[in-house]
């Protein structure tokens, strides 16, 4: 017996940061809305297996490092040690608090929650299979697909071995390894390298590309590499993992270099962080004539609609934009406002900020220096070191990093902003506003900034484009 739930203006499949934001916005606009989620609680990967728990552990790691630097501040602190069960309890507490907040907002905006796995059963119908096997059908004038992604698992690795894990499993680790190897030096890999090093583990970071954080500006990558070397994180760039032998008490890895040589290393845990794949298999796309690409991503128009005008796709299943929580949320709002008859501005890929919460943090928005030149811009660049700021020495003896602004040489329009250092992921918000408003270096240089702050580095970098930073 199939239960019919009712008719809705909008049905959202997936309650991650894209889906639940879309549902809340729909409720705010007076649309009758339902949201389908396979997990018992809303929040998706970001809240339960990604952004939030990872950043909670990064905060624990930072506190250990900060406490061990206590003598610099004139504070006597015994050597700080990790309480792993306590850290996991703190992490779960943060998750639970945020989950309750999402549940409250869905209820406040009269969004009906349906627990189960949803799939398309036609252009105006969603079929849900509940955890106990029962089926429900929901009629919908509009459907938003927000099913997210899962960690990629290369076929040559044996994920049946408990020592070969992804970012999902590592967040519940019960015992610290003496040595961990992390495959992939993107945001996920570099963040966990930072966490485990602060926790006292030996860490090897293996990256097939020729630098850490390959999507970031090359100078940010170089700065992070210098910082990681100081922290004794072993970084192997331009290196490929060829094999992972699970025989024996430790994993035996075969690493290959660009020159063709190979090397054998042993490790206790291999954390695979080589990217994510979209969850579109089994979604019923073929029933409505939506054809994903070979990787499973769904093509969308500027308003997030698919080849079916009443079916929208947002977040990690859209391959045209980065797989980031804040992108999913923004795309969800665009889709819902379009459904409501509004004219929201489309998401611009060149205005999406990147944020990596390792130590030191790395954040950016806009074009890298190399990308700006490749796009045909005549550019000028200004870089200001954090060490020259009065606030720098106040924050600690190991503070390093910089603000870098890439601007159009002729008109001064700011094309990209890149930051390495403490609170970079917060400081980049000013850069997002500047680029969103198409600000110039002259505009930024005449905005008064408070002193003493790290944010003054943005001002100084802007001055650097106009004849010279004041404190250089």
TAHU-V724975 format. One line per field, one symbol per residue. ss: DSSP state (A for helix, B for strand, O for the rest). phi: phi as a letter, one per 20 degrees, with the letter a starting at -180 (. if undefined). psi: psi as a letter, one per 30 degrees, with the letter a starting at -180 (. if undefined). Layout:
ss = ???
phi = ???
psi = ???
This chain:
ss = OBBBBBBBBBBBBOOOOOAAAAAAAAAAOOOOBBBBBOOOOOOAAAAAOOAAAAAAAAAAAAAAAAAOOAAAAOOOOOOOOOOAAAAAAAAAAAAAAAAAAAAAAAAAOOOBBBBOBBBBBBOOBBBBBOOOOOBBBBBBBBBBBOOOBBBOOOOOOOOOOOOBBOAAAAOOOOOOOOBBBBBOOOAAAAAAAAAAAAOOOBBBBBOOOOOOOOOOOAAAAAAAAAAAAAOOOBBBOOBBBBBBBOOOOOBBBBBBBOOOOBBBBBBOBBBBOOOBBBOOOOOOAAAAOOOOOOOOOOOOOOOOBOOOOOBBBOAAAOOOOOOOAAAAAAAAAAAAAAAOOOOOOOOOAAAOOBBBOOOOOBBBBBOOAAAAAAOOOOBBBBBBBAAAOAAAAAAOOOOOOBBBBBBBOOOOBBBBBBBBOOOAAAAAAAAAAAAAOOOBAAAAAOOOOOOOOOOAAAAAAAAAAOOOOOOO
phi = .eeeeqdcfccddodefeffffffffffenefcccdbfffcfpmggedcbgfffffffffffffffffdggfemcecggfcfdfgfffffgfffffffffffgffffgemeeeceqeebfdqfcbcdcdfgenfccccebfccdebembcgfcgfedeffefedcdfffffdfdbfffccddeodefffffffffffffneecdddcffebflgeegfffffffffffffemefddelcdeebceefnfcfddddddffofcbdcdbecdeecdpccfecfnengffdmedfffenedfcefemfefefeddccmfeeeecfecgffgfffffgffffgfnecffffefecefdbcefdffcbbbnefgffffffnfedcccccfffeeffgffeqfdfbpadcddcfffdnffdaccccqgmgfeffgfffffffelfdffgffdefdfcebfffffffffgfedpqffdd
psi = kkkkeaklekkkjkhafeeeeeeeeeeeggkjkkkkkflfllfaeeefgceeeeeeeeeeeeeeeeefgeeeggkjklkklkjeeeeeeeeeeeeeeeeeeeeeeeeeghkkkjklkklkglfgkkkkjlfgflkkkkkkekkkkhfallkkjkffkjffkffjlafeeffgkfkklekkkkjjhaeeeeefeeeeeffglkkkkkkelgllifflkefeeeeeeeeeeeghjjjjlhkkjekjkfklflkjkjkklfffllkklklekjjjhgalkkifkgfgeffggkjlaffglkkllfgglafjfgklklbffjfflkikefeeeeeeeeeeeeegglikklkkeggkkkkkgajllkllkakleeeeeffgkjlkkkkkkfffkefefeflfgklalkkkklkeefgkkfkkkkkakgefeffeeeeeeeeghlleeeefgjkklkklfffeeeeeeeffgfkkeh.
